[in-house]
Amino acid sequence: MTGWPILSLVVFTPLIGVLLIVFVPSSNHRVIRGIALTAALASFVFSLRLLGYDPGGAEFQYREDVSWISAFGMRYTLGVDGLSMVLVLLTTVLSVVSILYSFDPIQTRVKEYYATMLLLMVGMLGVFVSLDLFLFYVFWELSLIPMYLVIGIWGGPRRIYATVKFVIYTLVGSLLMLVAILAVAIAHASAGNAFTFSYETLRGFGYADNLQALAFIAFFLAFAIKVPMWPFHTWLPDAHVEAPTAGSIILAGVLLKLGGYGFLRYSLPLLPNAAVAFAPIVIGLAVVAVLYGAMVSMVQPDLKKLIAYSSVSHMGFVMLGVFVFNTQGLQGAVFQMISHGVTTGALFLLVGVIYERTHDRLIAHMGGLNGRLPRYAAIFGLFTFASIGLPGLSGFIGEFLVVLGSFQYSGWVAAATMLVVIISAVYMLWMFQRVFFAVPSDWMRRFWPTLTDMTPKEWLSLAPLIVLVVGLGVLPGPVLHAITPPVQRILDVVNASHGLTSLSLPW
Amino acid sequence: MTANDILPIYPELILTMLVLLVLTVDLFLARKDKWLLTPLTVIGLILVGISCLETWGINSTIFAGFYRVDDLGVFFKVATVVIGILSALFAPSYLNQRRLPLGEFNVILLFSVTGMFVLASASDLITLFIGLELMVMPAYLLAGYHKTDRYSNEGGLKYFLLGSFASAILLFGISWTYGITGSTRLADIGGLVHGGGPAGLIAIAMLTVGATFKVAAVPFHYWTPDAYQGAPTPITGFLSVGPKLGAFALLVRLFGEGLGASGADWYGAMAILAILTMTGGNIVALAQTNVKRMLAYSSIAHTGYILAGLAAFAHATDPHVRSQGLEAILFYVLGYGVMNIAAFSVVGMLQRDPRRFGGLGAFAGLAGRAPALAAAMAVLLLSLTGIPPTVGFFAKLYVLVAAVNAGVAWLAVAIALNAALAAFYYLRVIVYMYMRDPEEDPAPIDRSRLTAFALGLSVIGVLLLGIFPDPIISFLRASAASLL
């Protein structure tokens, strides 16, 4: 299959699905679901081809490069390294899972739903594989609107508030990033080079420190809002609580990773001086995020909100790992992104399972589910432990590596984050205990006669995540192997930089 | 006057003959055959557009320096023709429902288009003024076109009074300019800034006020919302883009050509006006619950973005960057023209019942009632917001590139923040269309095929220009080059 534009196939197969769905009558749910699942699966199968990525080979593989808007040097350049490869796979897997899971819960406006989900897939995959800053921006924005619709149309009672907040937050960040992208490209061009947005060309250029500082802040805003980093996280709990289950899976599983990926791919290699100079601040914010997310999780009455805040904490780990600038930290950050995508995606799916049966997510309304739904309890337990970071499951590797990395940066930072591992055990286990072992609430008892354990379809959608959470925990080697070269490249750039030594402030 | 003077202006001649033809044919058509005027107008305009393209590359000054046929003018004329065609296609269904005469509409529209043609090619302040008046006089008539409607009367009168006032200020500025420089040629007024002394400043101030009034820049925008809201909706669409395009042609001619050399001196005023305009327009638009009014205010915000392009042009010294500033204006004017006129037409389609004023409620649940219409409106709104891959995004990008390149990155930041602000109210319409249930008695939808056809055309244009802007850009570069 060499010579095939494999990345374009991965990215645009879902778009073909959209075009097909448009022509199916909206009452024909079976066909629409079939097309959506087939398109997502096809994209997944194509993405499996990327496993052939050779960590010892060229930096970016499966490259495609076509001129697009020649007047401004914008090109359609795609390519993957180990970092993109693992994230593309995560995206295709989670997209298949969320589309499959949506078969039963989504019964209104089915046609629009699957078209939107597939469009979302196009945007997300495009972000991970584009190597042109302009193209990257286009995909970045393209991933925003479908999520806006998913939350706004198929969400809960306060969905409109949540989705508008989500979109405005994200837009403010991303529009400033657009200015920064232009500033970077223009700075490169005004040094006598051809006008280009090519990532590979732009990153090696030594930008003036002033520009680096300003551009870094703009990129930082865009990515930190997406991650989301404390104190830019307030849209996340609202969005998660109101989003339909599949929306939450994608939001937590992939969309947050766009932010982390942005830091790794763009902020650090493009603007290393600023990254080094701002690192202590970012690390400070990350530590706050880790602690704050965990502590706030403890007091959440709503299952989804609890998991949302725990995401803030987990993504704080990612940011910490990125900005301590050493191999373990960066590897841990990437691994944590993958692991968080899998476990949190699964947890949201599991919350969706009980929500479908009771239409409630309040922990206080649960209790005693262990006796009634033993299989559900077992699988929920598995992912609870994965989220806490039990050795042998995927969560452990990432957190351990990040802590190892941050210890080299500062013992205090490591100590503070270790503390969180304990807090996370507190809130997850306490939640688990209240939901599954406590005396059933009167409210829950009403459902006793009709409460059924997990359906085959739910098992089927969870199966890939179960395999991944155990597989990655036992055998992290292949992923770590794949991400080592890109991580090393980032470190080479960052370690060679000297911070913002020639910053001249305007005041 | 020689034969050489006549040849380059044959598009204008064809256009004038077309106006007279439509006027005459209208007299002899029975009421049931009046619809024939629309194809006549559209085909005529297409011919005019083709003849404009034929004058591409002539770049000569004629009529002893009063008139200049250059590529910049050709671009403006072609854009005008596009807007004219869309207006002629969008209006009939709406006008027929209200029993408003189609013939006069087409004639007045074409007269206004003729004014824009003159503006686009003016190389003398007198020609500029004649073109301007020829453009806005019909526009006043159009704003008050619904004779029996009080709002339309009010809007038309307001537009006329304030518009004449602005014209007077502009004219006064022109006379000061003549007094100082002894010439009305655009090529000669460059000395106004240096060597004009305080009187020169007054002249420039009056020219600026008069011209920015016509583009509806804050703080000279007060006539806009009422004029726009009162006018029949498809006409509002035309008013919000047509005369605005003409007014930008005026600005480009006056400031780009006439005062271009001393850009550094007036750049500050333009930049401040740009920021005031985009922010002011957006903030007031946020508070609107009537979509028609919201679009009116948002059109003010768009003026601000375009003015930023002019500010970038003024601030730059590198000819390449100056050209980029002008290209940004041209691209934005065209892209904005298509998307805004189409967005207004959607509002008009929801006013099949004449008692509806285009409130947000009419859009509630539209996605369920008319999926294609809602999708088209969603694309237009996203384009107006500036989300890729649409023409609205690329237009903003063009301005941003020009601003950053010209070294006014703070202006780019202001545009970015304003775009986020604008997202709030544009997306609100999407919220209504997709995320709310229809009203108890939903507004009837105009399902005229002609309007739908024009809407489809515009949406395809919005997407195509957004994804593949390359062909247009080379056209733009040549146009800008003809001025520099």
Interface residues (C-beta under 8 A of the other chain):
Chain A: I69 S70 A71 F72 R109 E112 Y137 V138 E141 L142 L144 I145 Y148 L149 G152 I153 R159 I160 T163 V164 V167 I168 L171 V172 L175 L176 L178 V179 L182 A183 I186 S190 L214
Chain B: A367 G368 L382 G386 I387 P388 P389 F393 L397 L400 V401 V404 N405 A409 A412 V413 A416 L417 A419 A420 A423 F424 L427 R428 V431 Y434 M435 R436 F468 P469 D470 I473 S474 R477
